[in-house]
Amino acid sequence: MSLVQKRIDALWVDPSALFTLRALQVVTLATYHRVPAIYAYRRYVDFGGLMSYGPDLPDQDRLAGIYVGRILKGEKPSDLPVMRPTKFQFVINVQTARIFGIEVPPTLLAIADELIE
């Protein structure tokens, strides 16, 4: 049975490669079937998804660069601490919310890192 047949009210999309590699297709299907969804990465919102909350990928790249620099300076990778994301992004696509007929509460709009019109 599909999500549409089950009349799902909303969807959280797993950040796994299965969905990330098909981000445009996932957003297109969610929008076509008018299922509001939240995603782990901003790129989904750039494609027209409703909202995302997850690690700031440019910041993750910066942290990876620090790791590489430390390794190039002679540190053993096994001696380096495990680093978790330290910066997260909350992005709302206001235009998609309007298409879905969703009124995003002002408090949610106020805490968003970015609003896409």
Summary of the structure (lengths in Angstrom):
residues: 117
radius of gyration: 17.6
end to end distance: 34.2
largest distance: 56.8
contacts: 291
relative contact order: 0.14
helix: 44%
strand: 16%
